[in-house]
Amino acid sequence: IKILVDDVMVLPDNAVLGSRFASALAALRQAGCSGPELAVRHVYHACHPALVDTIAREGLRLPACALCDSGDRVRHDPGWFGIHTKGVYVTKHADYALYYCNERSVLPNDTGAVIMLKAVTGRALYFRTSPGAIEPTAGYHCHEGSEHLEHFIFDPAQTVQVAVVHWRAIETPRAGIKHAGRP
C-alpha cells in the first residue's frame, strides 16, 4: 500500500495553545532538561475521524475512556507504553500512526487524516519492549517506544498542532513501516 497526501491544511496559530506549549517548554528547562530533551520536533497523531476537527481546534488532551474506567482491558487497546488516559501518543512517522485512524492496518482505498504537531519530549524513558498500560514514570516526561517510533507524552501541553494531513491509500507492491506488534 502506498499513502498519497491529498491535502495539507496548515492550522492558524492558536495563542492559548502556543502559550501553553511555551510554558511547558520553560517548565522542562526548569526541571533540568537540556539538549535533545528540549528539541522541538514534528510528530504525528492519528485518531478516529470524528475527533480530527476537535483536536485541530483544541489540541491534544488526556482522553476519558469508559472502558478503562470500568476495568475492561479486553475490548480495546489501553496503551502499549502507558495508560492511554494518562498521556498522549505521537509518532515521528505519519504512516506509522495510520493504524489508529480505523484501529486496523490501512487497506487500499482507505482515506483519513493525521494531525501534525510540534512536540518536545523532555526526559524520555526508553522501552525495548512494550510494558503495557503502565502509569507515567516519576522523573520522566514521556515513555519512548521500541525502535524509537513513538512517544507517550504525559503532558499534552508539550504538543501543539500545526497541520492536518489528509491522505488516501492505493495499492502498490512497496511495503511501508509495519505497526509494531500489530497485524
Protein Blocks (a to p, Z undefined) as FASTA:
>chain_A
ZZddfbdcdddddfklmmmmmmmmmmmmmnopahjllpccdddddddfklmmmmmmnopa
ddddfklmnopaklpcfbjkbcfklcccddfbfklmmmmmnopacdehiacdddddddde
bjadddfbdebjadddehiabdcdehhlaccdfblklpccfbdcdddddddfbdcdddeh
iZZ
